[in-house]
Amino acid sequence: MLRIKPITKNNIHDFSGTSYDKMSIEQKQRMIMGSIDKVHEGSYFEFFVVYDDNKVIGFMSLLAHSKHIISCSPEIKKEFHGKGFGKAAETLALKYAKDKGFTIAVATVNDDNNASISLHEKLGFELAKKYHNKKGLLMRYYIKLL
């Protein structure tokens, strides 16, 4: 059964197979403590572990942009891609955000990330605009009412 749970200090070694694994121990610890404190750079922040039964299959973060707007960022381990886990986990996280009072979800996706584009469109996100970020990469900005 798929579920999301807030990250704890005990999860610091569960990042293998994700981009978070490249972070230093100190960076991981700061991220975990930010989630426990529910704040990152002055904004509401929570980081979740995605479990299928008792196996860690990925992570999900929520970051507030305002009182009503939240971004939700999934990262499912590669070995679990294409099995619907991302969609199920993001659905749970968006429900959690809605229950906390957020009314709008946004997502920023690289224009060449077909899996994330497909995921957000399946979840009912609407493409609001395309733009080039500071690094010159073409990005898609999605929005969804919760």
C-alpha positions as CSV (number, residue, x, y, z in Angstrom):
1,M,0.0,0.0,0.0
2,L,1.4,3.4,-1.0
3,R,1.7,6.0,1.6
4,I,3.7,9.2,2.4
5,K,5.1,9.9,5.8
6,P,7.1,13.0,7.1
7,I,10.8,12.4,6.8
8,T,12.8,11.8,10.0
9,K,16.4,11.8,11.0
10,N,16.3,8.0,10.5
11,N,15.7,8.4,6.8
12,I,19.1,10.1,6.0
13,H,20.3,6.9,4.4
14,D,17.3,6.3,2.2
15,F,18.3,8.8,-0.5
16,S,20.2,6.2,-2.7
17,G,18.9,6.1,-6.2
18,T,17.8,9.8,-6.2
19,S,19.3,13.2,-6.9
20,Y,19.3,13.8,-3.1
21,D,22.0,11.2,-2.7
22,K,24.5,13.7,-4.2
23,M,24.0,16.1,-1.3
24,S,26.4,16.2,1.5
25,I,25.4,14.7,4.9
26,E,25.2,18.3,6.2
27,Q,22.8,19.3,3.4
28,K,20.6,16.3,4.0
29,Q,20.5,17.0,7.7
30,R,19.5,20.7,7.1
31,M,16.8,19.6,4.7
32,I,15.4,17.0,7.2
33,M,15.5,19.5,10.0
34,G,13.8,22.1,7.8
35,S,11.0,19.6,7.2
36,I,10.8,18.7,10.9
37,D,10.6,22.5,11.7
38,K,8.2,22.9,8.7
39,V,10.1,25.9,7.4
40,H,12.6,26.6,4.6
41,E,13.8,30.2,4.0
42,G,10.8,31.5,5.9
43,S,8.2,29.5,4.0
44,Y,6.2,26.4,5.0
45,F,8.1,23.3,3.9
46,E,7.6,19.6,4.4
47,F,9.5,16.7,3.0
48,F,7.9,13.2,2.8
49,V,9.2,9.7,2.3
50,V,7.1,7.7,-0.2
51,Y,6.6,4.1,0.8
52,D,5.2,1.1,-0.9
53,D,4.5,-1.2,2.0
54,N,7.7,-0.7,4.0
55,K,10.0,-0.1,1.0
56,V,11.2,3.5,0.3
57,I,10.4,4.2,-3.3
58,G,11.0,8.0,-3.4
59,F,10.3,11.4,-1.9
60,M,7.9,14.3,-2.1
61,S,8.3,17.9,-1.0
62,L,5.8,20.6,-0.4
63,L,6.9,24.3,-0.4
64,A,4.6,27.2,0.1
65,H,4.9,30.2,-2.2
66,S,2.1,32.1,-0.4
67,K,-0.8,31.5,2.0
68,H,-2.7,29.7,-0.7
69,I,-0.1,28.5,-3.3
70,I,2.0,25.4,-2.9
71,S,4.5,23.5,-5.1
72,C,4.7,19.8,-4.9
73,S,7.9,18.1,-6.2
74,P,8.1,14.3,-6.5
75,E,11.2,12.2,-6.9
76,I,10.6,8.5,-7.4
77,K,13.6,6.2,-7.5
78,K,14.4,5.1,-11.1
79,E,13.7,1.4,-10.4
80,F,10.1,2.3,-9.7
81,H,9.5,4.6,-12.7
82,G,6.6,3.8,-15.0
83,K,4.5,2.0,-12.3
84,G,2.1,4.8,-11.3
85,F,3.9,5.6,-8.0
86,G,4.6,9.2,-8.9
87,K,1.0,9.9,-9.7
88,A,-0.3,8.2,-6.6
89,A,2.2,9.9,-4.3
90,E,1.6,13.3,-5.7
91,T,-2.1,12.8,-5.4
92,L,-1.6,12.0,-1.7
93,A,0.6,15.0,-1.2
94,L,-1.8,17.4,-3.0
95,K,-4.7,16.1,-0.9
96,Y,-2.5,16.7,2.2
97,A,-1.8,20.3,1.0
98,K,-5.5,20.9,0.3
99,D,-6.4,19.7,3.8
100,K,-3.8,22.3,5.2
101,G,-5.7,25.1,3.4
102,F,-3.8,25.5,0.2
103,T,-6.0,26.1,-2.9
104,I,-3.5,26.3,-5.8
105,A,-0.7,24.0,-6.7
106,V,2.1,24.9,-9.1
107,A,4.9,23.0,-10.7
108,T,8.0,23.9,-12.7
109,V,9.2,21.2,-15.1
110,N,12.1,21.1,-17.6
111,D,10.7,21.1,-21.1
112,D,12.6,17.9,-21.9
113,N,11.3,16.0,-18.9
114,N,8.5,14.0,-20.7
115,A,7.7,11.8,-17.7
116,S,7.1,14.8,-15.4
117,I,5.1,16.7,-18.1
118,S,2.9,13.6,-18.6
119,L,2.5,13.2,-14.8
120,H,1.4,16.8,-14.2
121,E,-0.9,16.7,-17.2
122,K,-2.5,13.5,-15.9
123,L,-3.0,15.1,-12.5
124,G,-4.9,17.9,-14.2
125,F,-2.3,20.6,-14.1
126,E,-2.7,23.3,-16.8
127,L,0.3,24.7,-18.7
128,A,0.4,28.4,-17.7
129,K,3.5,29.3,-19.6
130,K,6.9,28.3,-21.0
131,Y,10.0,30.3,-20.2
132,H,13.8,30.2,-20.1
133,N,15.3,30.0,-16.6
134,K,18.5,31.7,-15.4
135,K,20.5,28.8,-16.8
136,G,18.8,29.2,-20.2
137,L,16.8,26.0,-20.0
138,L,13.3,25.9,-21.4
139,M,10.9,25.3,-18.6
140,R,7.1,24.7,-18.2
141,Y,5.1,26.4,-15.4
142,Y,2.0,24.4,-14.5
143,I,-0.9,25.4,-12.3
144,K,-3.8,23.5,-10.7
145,L,-6.7,24.3,-8.5
146,L,-6.9,22.0,-5.5
